[in-house]
Amino acid sequence: MYIKKILLAIALLGLVAAAAFSYFVYSTMFTANTAFNNEKAFIYVKSNATYKEVRQQLEPLLLDIDKFDALAEQKKYTTNIKAGRFAITKGMNNNDIINSIRSKNLPVKVSFNNQETLEKLAGRISMQIEADSVSLLKAMTDKTFLKTYDFNKATCLGMYLPNSYEFFWNTSAEKFRDRMLVEYNRFWNDSRNKKAKAIGLSRDQVIALASIVYEESKQASEQPRIAGVYMNRIRIGMPLQADPTLKFAAYQLPKYKNTVIKRVLNVHKDIESPYNTYKNRGLPPGLIAMPDISAIDAVLNFEKHKYIYFAADAKRFGFHKFAKTLSQHNANARAYQSYLSSQGINK
């Protein structure tokens, strides 16, 4: 009888222990463990991150980090960290959280435009993916890559077409660059290549001219007309005489570093540079800034007209007046110069 009581007590203790263990397993795996009020929270896990680094991001998001640690150890996540951007949904349990951060890397939207240099582009991209600006710039300027795909220092910025793209956050600098080459070649489809050939320009020349057009006007509606002016000048052998190229040439000189040229003067026209389109005929060696796609298409579909000149319109900010004769252009230019003087803009 005494032995039966002992066996019964042991059985009861076993049931209690089993129940306690089952409760621990259930609460560890299947009980909601989020501590934030938003619908979702995101963590960004770097390449080669340790579990300690992941845990530091998770701790403020979870109610019980110790239970998460226990399950992470059990599921071997602590020794098998995956890089990327991961979402944790409000009300998730530890099991779901681990499944999410182990296998559900989410893409990010990477956007850029108006980047004047590769350095600025690299800085912009580094704010959106894991790769830092130094590694991005190194990949973008890799001599072997540039030579292989027929780019050079003057033209390589033109490979990066402003738009929004999906990337995984942990994309490397080299993979970012390579993807942008794919996007560049996709942009230059048969239609655009045929149009470039028809107007007698290479891809690089189209983008170089588009960069001038874009710097002249951000108004997509008049970009084809401005492109037509420059194409007319090229056709008759006239220098482009594009003020944005003078600014670009000036900014390469120590004298103009960290300055903003608001008004192009005669002194700028004397700068010795292949980008001085007052002294040199034809297109400059490369683009002077990143053009919008609208400006590229404006060159490929330039407006056919007889205008040779244009000047900023003082009465319609951002737009221009066009002229077929020098006398008409001089009148337009004087009106704009008078406006600048009235605003105290002298340099």
C-alpha positions, 0 to 999 in steps of 0.5 A: 500500500505504501509503495502504491502511494509512492508510485502515485506521488511520483506519477503525479509529480511527473504529470506536474513536471510535464505540464510545467514543461509543456507550459514553458514550451508553449509560452516560449514558442507560441505566446505573443512576445512583442512589446511595440504598438506599431503594426510592424517593426524592422530590424537590419542585420548586417553581413557577418553580424553576431547573435549579440548584435541581433539581440541588441536590436530585438531586446527593446521590441520583445516582452521577454528576451530570455525566452526568445534566447532559449528558443533561438538556441534550440532552433540553432538561430544563434549560430546561423544568422542571416543578413538583411531587412526583416519585419516583426509583426505586432503579436508575433510569437518567438517561433514566428519571429525566428522564422521571419528573421531567418528566411524572410529578407525584405527588399527596400526601395532605393531611389536617387536623382540629381546626383552631380558626382559619383561621390554624391551618388555613393553617399546617397545609396549608402543611406539606403543599403548596407554598403558604405560610400567608400566601397560603393565608390570603389566599385563604381570606379573600378578600372577593370569594370569600366574598361570591360563595359566601355565607360571611363571617368567622364562617362561612368556616372551616366550608367546610373539612371535616376529612378526607384529600384528594389534591392535587398538591404544587404546588397554589396557594392559590387552587386549594386553596381552590376544591377545598375548596369543591367538596368542601363542596358534594359533602358537602352532598348532597340527603340532608343538605340535606333533613335540615337543612331538616327540623330548621329549620337552615341549613348554617352553623347546622348546622356552628355547632351541630356545632362546639359538640357537638364541643367538648363531646364527642369521643365520636361515640357520644354526640354525637347525644344532646348535639345532641338536648339543644341542639335541645330548648333551641332548641325551648323557647326556652332559651339554649344555655348552652354552656360552649365558646362562653364559652371561645371568647368569652373567647379573643377578649379580650386578657386571655385570650390565650395562656391555657387555660381548664380550668374555666368560671366565673361571670365568664366568663358576664358576657363581652359577646359574641355567642358568649356563649350564656348571655346570648344565645338561639339559635345564635352567629354562626358555628362556634367550631372545626372540627367533625368530620364525625361531629358534623355528622351528629350534628346532622342526625340528633340523638337525640330525647329529653327531656333538657334538661341534661348534665354531664361524668361524673367517673367516665367521662372524656370522657362525660356524664350527662344529666338531664331536670330541673334538680335532677337536673342540679345534682346531676350538676354538683356531682359534677363540680365536686367532682372538678375541685376535688379535682384542683386545677383552679380556673380 
